[in-house]
């Protein structure tokens, strides 16, 4: 076999030659190639809640885009998408923005015009994600301020512009936070949408018409009316809220009763957010500084009325918890594991519950005491006049009081347990029964009216009574249902009463010997609440009896 041998020089590689082919025309977005129809254009506008400038107002932007798009002969306005007063840092709550994206996916749009990337989205991730989606559907986004078409721009440019927009939003957020912080430090109070007030340069002015409603709410609550009943009363009387609605709910009433601003004081920075992207607000439980401003603005109710409302709320919550505990112990035969007095002792200054804590003396000896939980949690400035109770003398006073009631020779333990259990008065059951009885009375009235009509028709010789019979059937069914509901409530009440009686009887039997020392759990069975005042404690027992001890007697 013959081989042809070539010179190696012939196979030496030569450097590649690159020939640049110059563009012959400028790239235009694909919608310009659609010669047979007009370009379908949509506009997106958004107004920040903190902008009051006329040129950025919602209405002005809409008018601008109508005129701008209408001035182009080959453009056709599809829609103006707008989200008024909604944050731009996330697209989650921007309903019209999402409608615009859906329209683009459905092939209804060729181009979207918006003022700038900050109007489109201030979050880099959101911005790029939606620009990529729109690019897939051949929809161009034109940013006026930046003078950029998304179909023409490379992704690097869009990333940089989006990042700048996000940084701008973050800087603005931090600036606003800083401003609020300085205002808090100066004791400036703002509450733009607070019922009864209007903001006025760092203070609050009373709106007298609304203030009268606030006073009525506190008055009715302290006279025994529940939050839900107050809400129903205001709704039935068509009392307008701040937003014009006349529908009130118990949650709104509860928040108003707890709002210290109605007493002329202000606790600032009750909530906080993590950063400018996460708009969820968290309750400030000591993670951030708070500011308590006393007498910061005119009060609608007195401090005494406000404190009384807090004490009453605590008392009602305690009773509700006691009823739940009785049901649980009745069915499960067990007690709550927390300190039995922990939901019984109330601060008269702020309405908060007292909490057990332990002091260490100079000689290293431990001493249990009870202190206002609000003061422990938020500092002396929040509740400056609350009193510390030493546990041992407190228990001695309670034991002395309860022994006087339970060690009587006049009644048997069973008789005493039955008598004390009669004072159980679960308000939620009573209110529900009253409501059901009222409905039952209305149904009975309807039945009587229908029967009268039926008798009248018979007297006139009218044979067709089908409609009356149908209505009567419905009324009787409703009546039967209401009776069943009432029976359920009676059963629940009797279970609570029986559970309380059994608990009392067991406690009395354990402490039948006059030398027996009662435990905290035993004492708590007979105590309804203990209100701690500046110079005394006021003890209310389950049979609605009150007894006072001066603090210098027990402390």
C-alpha positions as CSV (number, residue, x, y, z in Angstrom):
1,X,0.0,0.0,0.0
2,X,1.4,3.4,-1.0
3,X,1.0,6.4,1.3
4,X,1.2,9.9,0.2
5,X,3.3,12.0,2.5
6,X,2.4,15.7,2.6
7,X,4.4,18.6,4.0
8,X,3.2,19.4,7.6
9,X,3.3,23.1,6.8
10,X,0.2,22.5,4.5
11,X,-1.8,21.5,7.7
12,X,-0.8,24.4,9.9
13,X,-4.1,26.0,11.3
14,X,-4.6,29.7,10.4
15,X,-6.3,32.2,12.7
16,X,-10.1,32.5,12.2
17,X,-11.3,35.5,10.3
18,X,-14.4,37.3,11.6
19,X,-16.4,39.3,9.2
20,X,-18.9,41.7,10.8
21,X,-22.2,42.0,8.9
22,X,-23.6,45.4,9.7
23,X,-27.4,45.7,10.5
24,X,-29.5,46.9,7.7
25,X,-32.4,48.1,9.7
26,X,-33.2,48.9,13.3
27,X,-35.1,46.2,15.3
28,X,-38.7,47.2,16.1
29,X,-41.0,45.3,18.5
30,X,-43.0,42.7,16.7
31,X,-46.3,44.5,16.9
32,X,-44.9,47.0,14.2
33,X,-45.0,44.1,11.8
34,X,-48.8,43.7,12.2
35,X,-49.8,45.9,9.3
36,X,-53.4,44.8,9.0
37,X,-54.6,46.1,12.3
38,X,-53.9,48.7,15.0
39,X,-51.6,48.1,17.9
40,X,-53.6,47.1,20.9
41,X,-52.3,49.2,23.8
42,X,-53.0,49.1,27.5
43,X,-51.7,51.5,30.2
44,X,-50.9,50.7,33.8
45,X,-51.0,53.4,36.5
46,X,-50.8,53.3,40.2
47,X,-50.9,56.0,42.9
48,X,-49.1,55.7,46.2
49,X,-51.2,56.4,49.3
50,X,-48.6,58.9,50.5
51,X,-48.8,61.0,47.4
52,X,-51.2,64.0,47.3
53,X,-49.6,65.8,44.4
54,X,-52.1,66.6,41.7
55,X,-49.9,65.5,38.8
56,X,-49.6,62.0,40.3
57,X,-53.3,61.6,41.1
58,X,-55.2,58.6,40.0
59,X,-57.6,60.5,37.8
60,X,-54.9,62.6,36.2
61,X,-52.9,59.5,35.2
62,X,-56.0,57.9,33.6
63,X,-56.8,61.1,31.7
64,X,-53.2,61.4,30.5
65,X,-53.1,57.9,29.1
66,X,-56.4,58.2,27.3
67,X,-55.1,61.3,25.5
68,X,-51.6,59.9,24.9
69,X,-52.8,56.6,23.4
70,X,-55.6,58.4,21.5
71,X,-53.0,60.7,19.8
72,X,-51.5,57.8,17.9
73,X,-53.5,56.9,14.9
74,X,-52.2,53.3,14.7
75,X,-52.8,52.6,18.4
76,X,-56.0,51.2,19.9
77,X,-56.8,51.7,23.6
78,X,-57.8,48.3,25.1
79,X,-57.9,49.3,28.8
80,X,-56.4,51.4,31.5
81,X,-55.4,49.2,34.4
82,X,-55.1,50.9,37.7
83,X,-54.5,50.1,41.3
84,X,-55.3,53.1,43.5
85,X,-53.5,53.4,46.8
86,X,-51.9,49.9,46.8
87,X,-48.3,49.2,47.6
88,X,-46.0,48.5,44.6
89,X,-43.5,46.3,46.5
90,X,-45.5,43.2,45.8
91,X,-48.0,42.2,43.1
92,X,-50.0,40.0,45.4
93,X,-52.8,42.5,46.1
94,X,-52.7,44.5,42.8
95,X,-55.9,43.1,41.2
96,X,-55.8,45.2,38.1
97,X,-52.1,44.5,37.5
98,X,-53.0,40.8,37.5
99,X,-55.9,41.4,35.2
100,X,-53.6,43.1,32.8
101,X,-51.2,40.1,32.9
102,X,-54.2,37.7,32.2
103,X,-55.3,39.9,29.3
104,X,-51.8,39.8,27.8
105,X,-51.7,36.0,28.1
106,X,-55.1,35.9,26.4
107,X,-53.7,37.8,23.4
108,X,-55.6,41.0,24.0
109,X,-52.6,43.3,24.2
110,X,-49.6,44.1,22.0
111,X,-48.1,46.8,24.2
112,X,-48.3,48.1,27.8
113,X,-47.3,51.7,28.7
114,X,-46.4,52.7,32.2
115,X,-44.7,55.7,33.8
116,X,-41.6,53.9,35.1
117,X,-40.3,50.7,36.5
118,X,-41.1,52.0,40.0
119,X,-44.8,52.1,38.9
120,X,-44.6,48.7,37.4
121,X,-43.0,46.9,40.4
122,X,-40.5,48.0,43.0
123,X,-39.5,44.4,43.6
124,X,-36.8,43.1,41.3
125,X,-38.0,39.5,41.4
126,X,-41.6,40.4,40.5
127,X,-40.5,42.9,37.9
128,X,-38.3,40.4,36.0
129,X,-40.7,37.5,36.4
130,X,-43.6,39.4,34.8
131,X,-41.5,41.0,32.1
132,X,-40.3,37.5,31.1
133,X,-44.0,36.3,31.0
134,X,-45.0,39.2,28.8
135,X,-42.0,38.7,26.5
136,X,-43.1,35.1,26.0
137,X,-46.4,36.4,24.7
138,X,-44.7,39.0,22.5
139,X,-46.1,41.9,24.6
140,X,-43.9,45.0,24.9
141,X,-43.7,47.2,28.0
142,X,-42.7,50.8,27.5
143,X,-41.3,52.6,30.5
144,X,-41.7,56.3,29.8
145,X,-39.2,57.7,32.4
146,X,-36.4,55.3,31.4
147,X,-37.4,55.5,27.7
148,X,-37.0,51.7,27.5
149,X,-39.0,49.0,25.5
150,X,-38.8,45.6,27.2
151,X,-38.7,43.8,23.9
152,X,-35.7,45.8,22.8
153,X,-33.8,45.9,26.1
154,X,-31.5,43.0,27.2
155,X,-32.2,41.3,30.5
156,X,-29.1,42.9,32.2
157,X,-30.5,46.4,31.6
158,X,-33.9,45.4,33.0
159,X,-32.3,43.8,36.0
160,X,-30.2,46.9,36.8
161,X,-33.3,49.2,36.3
162,X,-35.4,46.9,38.5
163,X,-32.8,46.8,41.2
164,X,-32.5,50.6,41.2
165,X,-36.3,50.8,41.6
166,X,-36.2,48.3,44.5
167,X,-33.4,50.3,46.2
168,X,-35.3,53.5,45.7
169,X,-38.4,51.9,47.4
170,X,-36.2,50.6,50.3
171,X,-34.6,54.0,50.8
172,X,-38.0,55.6,50.9
173,X,-39.3,53.1,53.3
174,X,-36.3,53.6,55.7
175,X,-36.7,57.3,55.4
176,X,-40.4,57.1,56.4
177,X,-39.5,54.8,59.3
178,X,-36.9,57.2,60.5
179,X,-39.4,60.1,60.3
180,X,-42.0,58.2,62.3
181,X,-39.3,57.3,64.9
182,X,-38.4,60.9,65.4
183,X,-42.1,61.8,65.7
184,X,-42.6,59.1,68.3
185,X,-39.7,60.4,70.3
186,X,-41.3,63.8,70.3
187,X,-44.6,62.4,71.4
188,X,-46.5,63.2,68.2
189,X,-49.6,61.2,67.7
190,X,-51.2,60.3,64.4
191,X,-54.4,58.3,63.9
192,X,-55.9,59.2,60.5
193,X,-58.8,56.8,60.6
194,X,-59.6,56.6,64.3
195,X,-63.2,57.0,65.1
196,X,-63.9,60.1,67.2
197,X,-60.8,62.0,66.1
198,X,-59.1,63.7,63.2
199,X,-55.3,64.1,62.9
200,X,-53.9,67.6,63.1
201,X,-50.1,68.0,62.8
202,X,-49.1,65.5,65.4
203,X,-52.0,65.7,67.7
204,X,-55.7,64.6,67.6
205,X,-58.8,66.8,67.5
206,X,-62.1,65.5,68.7
207,X,-65.0,65.1,66.3
208,X,-67.8,65.7,68.7
209,X,-70.6,63.8,66.9
210,X,-68.4,60.7,66.8
211,X,-67.1,61.3,70.3
212,X,-70.7,61.0,71.6
213,X,-70.9,57.5,70.1
214,X,-67.6,56.5,71.7
215,X,-68.9,57.7,75.2
216,X,-72.1,55.8,74.6
217,X,-70.1,52.6,73.8
218,X,-68.1,52.8,77.0
219,X,-71.3,53.7,79.1
220,X,-73.3,50.8,77.7
221,X,-70.4,48.4,78.2
222,X,-69.9,49.4,81.8
223,X,-73.6,49.1,82.4
224,X,-73.4,45.4,81.5
225,X,-74.1,45.3,77.7
226,X,-71.9,42.9,75.7
227,X,-69.8,44.0,72.7
228,X,-72.0,42.1,70.3
229,X,-75.1,43.7,71.7
230,X,-73.5,47.2,71.4
231,X,-72.6,46.5,67.8
232,X,-76.2,45.3,67.1
233,X,-77.6,48.4,68.8
234,X,-75.4,50.8,66.7
235,X,-76.3,48.8,63.5
236,X,-80.0,48.9,64.1
237,X,-79.8,52.7,64.8
238,X,-77.8,53.1,61.6
239,X,-75.0,54.9,63.3
240,X,-72.3,55.6,60.6
241,X,-68.7,54.4,61.0
242,X,-65.7,56.3,59.7
243,X,-66.1,54.8,56.2
244,X,-69.8,55.5,56.0
245,X,-70.9,52.0,56.7
246,X,-73.6,51.4,59.3
247,X,-72.7,47.8,60.0
248,X,-70.8,47.4,63.3
249,X,-69.3,44.2,64.7
250,X,-68.1,43.1,68.1
251,X,-64.5,43.1,67.0
252,X,-64.6,46.8,66.3
253,X,-66.3,47.5,69.6
254,X,-63.6,45.4,71.5
255,X,-60.8,47.3,69.8
256,X,-62.3,50.7,70.7
257,X,-62.8,49.7,74.3
258,X,-59.1,48.7,74.5
259,X,-57.7,51.8,72.7
260,X,-56.0,54.0,75.3
261,X,-56.1,57.0,73.0
262,X,-59.7,57.6,74.0
263,X,-58.5,58.4,77.5
264,X,-56.0,61.1,76.2
265,X,-52.9,58.9,76.4
266,X,-51.1,57.2,73.5
267,X,-48.9,54.0,73.3
268,X,-46.9,54.4,70.1
269,X,-45.4,51.6,67.9
270,X,-47.7,48.9,69.0
271,X,-46.9,47.0,65.7
272,X,-43.9,46.7,63.4
273,X,-43.0,45.2,60.0
274,X,-39.8,43.2,59.2
275,X,-38.8,45.1,56.1
276,X,-40.3,47.1,53.2
277,X,-41.1,44.0,51.1
278,X,-43.0,42.2,53.9
279,X,-46.1,44.4,54.6
280,X,-47.4,42.1,57.4
281,X,-47.3,43.8,60.7
282,X,-46.5,42.0,63.9
283,X,-47.6,42.9,67.5
284,X,-44.8,44.6,69.3
285,X,-44.2,42.4,72.4
286,X,-40.9,43.9,73.4
287,X,-39.0,43.4,70.1
288,X,-39.0,47.1,69.4
289,X,-39.0,50.3,71.4
290,X,-42.4,51.6,72.4
291,X,-43.3,55.1,73.5
292,X,-46.0,56.0,76.1
293,X,-47.2,59.6,75.8
294,X,-49.4,60.7,78.7
295,X,-52.0,63.4,78.1
296,X,-50.9,63.7,74.5
297,X,-54.3,64.9,73.2
298,X,-57.8,65.7,74.4
299,X,-59.6,62.7,75.9
300,X,-63.1,61.5,74.9
301,X,-63.5,59.5,78.1
302,X,-61.9,60.0,81.5
303,X,-59.0,57.8,82.6
304,X,-61.2,56.4,85.3
305,X,-63.8,55.3,82.8
306,X,-61.2,53.7,80.6
307,X,-59.6,51.9,83.5
308,X,-63.0,50.6,84.6
309,X,-63.6,49.3,81.1
310,X,-60.3,47.4,81.1
311,X,-61.1,45.9,84.5
312,X,-64.6,44.9,83.3
313,X,-63.1,43.3,80.1
314,X,-60.6,41.3,82.2
315,X,-63.4,40.2,84.5
316,X,-65.6,39.0,81.6
317,X,-62.8,37.1,80.0
318,X,-62.0,35.5,83.3
319,X,-65.6,34.3,83.7
320,X,-65.6,33.0,80.2
321,X,-62.4,31.0,80.9
322,X,-63.8,29.7,84.2
323,X,-66.9,28.4,82.4
324,X,-64.7,26.6,79.8
325,X,-62.5,25.2,82.7
326,X,-65.6,23.9,84.5
327,X,-66.9,22.1,81.4
328,X,-63.4,20.6,80.8
329,X,-63.0,19.4,84.4
330,X,-66.6,18.0,84.4
331,X,-66.0,15.9,81.3
332,X,-62.3,15.2,81.7
333,X,-61.9,15.2,85.5
334,X,-58.8,17.4,85.5
335,X,-57.8,20.9,86.4
336,X,-55.8,23.5,84.6
337,X,-52.1,23.2,85.3
338,X,-51.4,26.9,85.6
339,X,-51.3,28.8,88.9
340,X,-55.0,28.8,90.1
341,X,-54.9,32.5,91.0
342,X,-53.3,33.7,87.7
343,X,-56.5,34.8,86.1
344,X,-58.1,36.2,89.2
345,X,-56.0,39.2,90.2
346,X,-56.6,42.4,88.3
347,X,-54.7,45.8,88.3
348,X,-57.2,48.6,88.8
349,X,-54.7,51.1,87.2
350,X,-54.6,49.5,83.7
351,X,-57.0,46.5,83.8
352,X,-54.2,43.9,83.1
353,X,-54.0,40.7,85.0
354,X,-51.4,40.2,87.8
355,X,-48.6,37.6,87.3
356,X,-46.7,35.6,89.8
357,X,-43.0,36.1,89.9
358,X,-40.2,35.5,92.4
359,X,-38.0,38.1,94.1
360,X,-34.5,37.3,95.4
361,X,-33.7,39.0,98.6
362,X,-30.2,40.3,99.6
363,X,-29.8,37.2,101.8
364,X,-30.5,35.0,98.6
365,X,-33.9,34.0,100.0
366,X,-36.6,33.6,97.4
367,X,-39.9,35.4,97.9
368,X,-42.9,34.9,95.6
369,X,-44.9,38.1,94.7
370,X,-47.7,39.1,92.4
371,X,-47.1,42.1,90.0
372,X,-49.0,43.8,87.1
373,X,-48.2,41.9,83.9
374,X,-48.5,45.1,81.9
375,X,-45.8,46.8,84.0
376,X,-43.6,43.7,83.9
377,X,-43.9,43.4,80.1
378,X,-43.8,47.1,79.1
379,X,-42.1,48.9,81.9
380,X,-43.0,51.2,84.8
381,X,-43.9,54.1,82.4
382,X,-46.9,52.1,81.2
383,X,-48.4,51.4,84.6
384,X,-46.5,53.5,87.2
385,X,-48.9,53.2,90.1
386,X,-49.5,49.4,90.3
387,X,-48.7,47.8,93.6
388,X,-46.7,44.6,94.3
389,X,-48.4,42.0,96.4
390,X,-46.4,39.6,98.6
391,X,-47.9,36.1,98.1
392,X,-47.9,34.7,101.7
393,X,-49.8,37.6,103.4
394,X,-52.2,37.6,100.4
395,X,-52.9,33.8,100.8
396,X,-53.4,34.3,104.6
397,X,-56.0,37.0,104.0
398,X,-57.8,34.8,101.5
399,X,-57.8,31.8,103.8
400,X,-59.2,33.9,106.6
401,X,-62.0,35.2,104.4
402,X,-62.9,31.8,103.0
403,X,-62.7,29.9,106.3
404,X,-65.3,32.3,107.6
405,X,-67.7,31.2,104.9
406,X,-67.0,27.4,104.7
407,X,-66.3,26.4,108.3
408,X,-69.9,27.3,109.4
409,X,-71.7,24.7,111.5
410,X,-75.1,25.9,110.3
411,X,-75.1,24.1,106.9
412,X,-73.9,20.8,105.6
413,X,-71.1,20.7,103.0
414,X,-73.6,19.6,100.3
415,X,-76.1,22.4,101.2
416,X,-73.3,24.9,101.0
417,X,-72.0,23.6,97.7
418,X,-75.5,23.7,96.2
419,X,-76.1,27.3,97.5
420,X,-72.8,28.6,96.1
421,X,-73.2,26.9,92.7
422,X,-76.5,28.8,92.3
423,X,-74.4,32.0,91.7
424,X,-73.0,30.6,88.5
425,X,-74.3,32.9,85.8
426,X,-72.6,32.3,82.4
427,X,-73.5,35.4,80.5
428,X,-73.0,33.9,77.0
429,X,-75.7,31.2,77.7
430,X,-78.1,33.7,79.3
431,X,-77.8,36.1,76.2
432,X,-78.3,33.2,73.7
433,X,-81.3,32.0,75.6
434,X,-82.8,35.5,75.6
435,X,-82.2,35.8,71.9
436,X,-83.8,32.4,71.2
437,X,-86.8,33.1,73.4
438,X,-87.4,36.4,71.5
439,X,-87.3,34.5,68.2
440,X,-89.6,31.9,69.6
441,X,-92.1,34.6,70.7
442,X,-92.0,36.0,67.1
443,X,-92.7,32.6,65.6
444,X,-95.7,32.0,68.0
445,X,-97.1,35.4,66.9
446,X,-96.8,34.4,63.3
447,X,-98.5,31.1,64.0
448,X,-101.4,32.9,65.7
449,X,-101.7,35.4,62.8
450,X,-101.8,32.5,60.3
451,X,-104.4,30.6,62.3
452,X,-106.6,33.7,62.5
453,X,-106.3,34.1,58.7
454,X,-107.2,30.5,58.2
455,X,-110.3,30.8,60.4
456,X,-111.3,33.9,58.5
457,X,-111.0,32.1,55.1
458,X,-113.1,29.2,56.4
459,X,-115.8,31.6,57.6
460,X,-115.9,33.1,54.1
461,X,-116.1,29.7,52.5
462,X,-112.7,29.9,50.8
463,X,-111.5,26.3,50.1
464,X,-107.8,27.0,49.0
465,X,-105.7,27.3,52.2
466,X,-102.6,25.8,50.7
467,X,-100.4,28.9,51.2
468,X,-101.4,29.2,54.9
469,X,-100.8,25.5,55.5
470,X,-97.3,25.8,53.9
471,X,-96.4,28.9,56.1
472,X,-97.8,27.2,59.2
473,X,-95.6,24.1,58.5
474,X,-92.5,26.3,58.1
475,X,-93.3,28.1,61.4
476,X,-93.8,24.9,63.3
477,X,-90.5,23.5,62.0
478,X,-88.8,26.7,63.1
479,X,-90.5,26.5,66.5
480,X,-89.3,22.9,66.9
481,X,-85.7,23.9,66.0
482,X,-85.7,26.8,68.5
483,X,-86.9,24.6,71.3
484,X,-84.1,22.1,70.5
485,X,-81.6,24.9,70.7
486,X,-83.0,26.1,74.0
487,X,-82.8,22.6,75.4
488,X,-79.2,22.3,74.4
489,X,-78.4,25.6,76.2
490,X,-80.3,24.3,79.3
491,X,-78.2,21.1,79.2
492,X,-75.0,23.1,78.9
493,X,-76.0,25.3,81.8
494,X,-76.9,22.4,84.0
495,X,-73.6,20.7,83.2
496,X,-71.7,23.9,84.2
497,X,-73.8,24.1,87.4
498,X,-73.2,20.4,88.2
499,X,-69.5,20.7,87.5
500,X,-69.2,23.8,89.8
501,X,-71.2,22.0,92.5
502,X,-69.0,18.9,92.4
503,X,-65.8,21.0,92.4
504,X,-67.1,23.0,95.5
505,X,-68.1,19.8,97.3
506,X,-64.7,18.2,96.8
507,X,-63.0,21.4,98.0
508,X,-65.2,21.6,101.1
509,X,-64.6,17.9,101.9
510,X,-60.8,18.4,101.6
511,X,-60.9,21.3,104.0
512,X,-63.6,20.0,106.5
513,X,-61.1,20.1,109.4
514,X,-60.8,23.7,110.8
515,X,-57.0,23.2,111.1
516,X,-56.6,22.3,107.5
517,X,-54.5,24.8,105.5
518,X,-56.2,25.6,102.1
519,X,-54.2,25.4,99.0
520,X,-54.1,28.1,96.3
521,X,-56.3,25.8,94.1
522,X,-58.9,25.5,96.9
523,X,-58.9,29.2,97.5
524,X,-59.4,30.0,93.8
525,X,-62.6,27.9,93.7
526,X,-64.3,30.4,96.0
527,X,-62.7,33.6,94.6
528,X,-64.3,35.4,91.7
529,X,-61.7,38.2,91.4
530,X,-59.3,40.3,93.3
531,X,-58.9,44.0,92.3
532,X,-55.6,45.6,93.4
533,X,-56.0,49.3,94.2
534,X,-53.4,51.8,95.5
535,X,-54.1,51.3,99.2
536,X,-56.2,48.1,99.4
537,X,-57.4,45.0,97.6
538,X,-61.0,44.3,96.9
539,X,-62.0,40.6,97.0
540,X,-65.2,39.3,95.3
541,X,-66.3,35.8,96.2
542,X,-68.4,33.6,94.0
543,X,-71.6,34.4,95.9
544,X,-71.2,38.1,94.9
545,X,-69.9,39.2,98.3
546,X,-67.2,41.8,98.6
547,X,-64.5,42.2,101.2
548,X,-61.7,44.8,101.5
549,X,-58.2,44.4,103.0
550,X,-55.9,47.4,103.5
551,X,-52.5,46.8,101.9
552,X,-50.7,47.8,105.1
553,X,-52.6,44.9,106.7
554,X,-51.4,42.2,104.3
555,X,-48.2,43.6,102.8
